[in-house]
Amino acid sequence: MAQALAVLFDRDGTIIVDVPGNADPLRVTPMPHAHSALQRLRRANIPTAVVSNQGGVASGHLTSEQVRAVNARAEELLGPHGPIFICEHGESFECDCRKPQPGLVLLAAAALGVRPADCVVVGDIGADMGAALAAGARGILVPTPRTRSEEISDAPAVATHLDEAVDAILAGDI
């Protein structure tokens, strides 16, 4: 398989610790290996982006400004990770952007100037893998305790942590 031309990361549970409904940038904590994984991709000149469902905006638990503040804090802690694409719709809203729909992946690929097939989506749940597959991208799951066992068994590829995912991406194994 050819090396990816771009890597798209889920946010919560993938590059930062998932704090449900987090509106406080001071509660942002990088996931283990996130900093080194992003650094390695930057050194390899592989552009990255973030694709994230933030349904708390639709439910009124979060504001767009709070989501942006959390994103800014993540970037402050992890360094630049490219453009950020957010779906603020709730689960019951039918849109093309809420993962597992392909919209965020398609937007990110277009913004980075690559085909979806040249992207790898790295996430922690089945919806991330579903969005990758729906968009024609590749996917690699990095499970957390929140990840369901069927999501792991259904994933196109699985890594135990972000550096292992980046190893596979840089080797062209995914």
Long-range contacts (C-beta under 8 A, 24 or more apart in sequence): 1-138, 1-172, 1-173, 1-174, 2-118, 2-172, 3-46, 3-169, 3-170, 3-171, 3-172, 4-46, 4-118, 4-119, 4-120, 4-138, 4-169, 4-172, 4-174, 5-46, 5-47, 5-112, 5-114, 5-115, 5-118, 5-119, 6-46, 6-47, 6-48, 6-49, 6-108, 6-109, 6-112, 6-114, 6-118, 6-119, 6-120, 7-41, 7-46, 7-47, 7-48, 7-49, 7-119, 7-120, 7-121, 7-122, 7-166, 7-169, 8-48, 8-49, 8-50, 8-51, 8-104, 8-105, 8-108, 8-109, 8-119, 8-120, 8-121, 8-122, 8-132, 8-137, 9-48, 9-49, 9-50, 9-51, 9-81, 9-121, 9-122, 9-123, 10-50, 10-51, 10-52, 10-99, 10-121, 10-122, 10-123, 10-124, 10-125, 10-128, 11-50, 11-51, 11-52, 11-71, 11-74, 11-84, 12-52, 12-124, 13-123, 13-124, 13-125, 13-144, 13-146, 14-122, 14-123, 14-124, 14-128, 14-142, 14-162, 15-50, 15-74, 15-78, 15-81, 15-162, 16-70, 16-74, 16-77, 16-78, 18-124, 18-144, 18-146, 21-56, 21-61, 21-62, 22-62, 22-70, 23-56, 23-61, 23-62, 23-63, 23-66, 23-69, 23-70, 24-66, 24-70, 25-69, 25-70, 25-72, 25-73, 26-73, 28-70, 28-73, 28-74, 28-77, 30-74, 30-77, 30-78, 31-162, 32-161, 32-162, 33-161, 33-162, 33-163, 33-164, 34-78, 34-162, 35-77, 35-78, 35-79, 36-162, 36-163, 37-162, 37-163, 37-165, 37-166, 38-78, 38-79, 38-81, 39-79, 40-163, 40-166, 40-170, 41-166, 41-169, 41-170, 42-79, 42-80, 44-170, 46-169, 46-170, 47-82, 47-112, 47-114, 48-81, 48-82, 49-81, 49-82, 49-83, 49-84, 49-85, 49-108, 49-111, 49-112, 50-81, 50-82, 50-83, 50-84, 50-85, 50-108, 51-85, 51-99, 51-104, 51-105, 51-107, 51-108, 51-121, 51-128, 51-131, 52-84, 52-85, 52-86, 52-87, 52-104, 53-86, 53-87, 53-98, 53-99, 53-127, 54-86, 54-87, 54-88, 55-87, 55-88, 55-89, 55-90, 55-91, 55-98, 57-88, 58-88, 58-89, 58-90, 58-93, 59-90, 64-88, 82-112, 83-108, 83-111, 83-112, 85-111, 99-123, 99-127, 99-128, 99-130, 99-131, 100-126, 100-127, 100-128, 100-129, 100-130, 100-131, 100-134, 101-131, 101-134, 102-131, 102-134, 102-135, 102-136, 104-131, 105-131, 105-132, 105-134, 105-135, 105-137, 106-135, 109-135, 109-137, 120-169, 120-174, 122-162, 122-165, 122-169, 125-151, 126-150, 126-151, 126-154, 126-155, 129-154, 129-155, 129-156, 132-156, 138-174, 140-165, 140-168, 140-169, 140-174
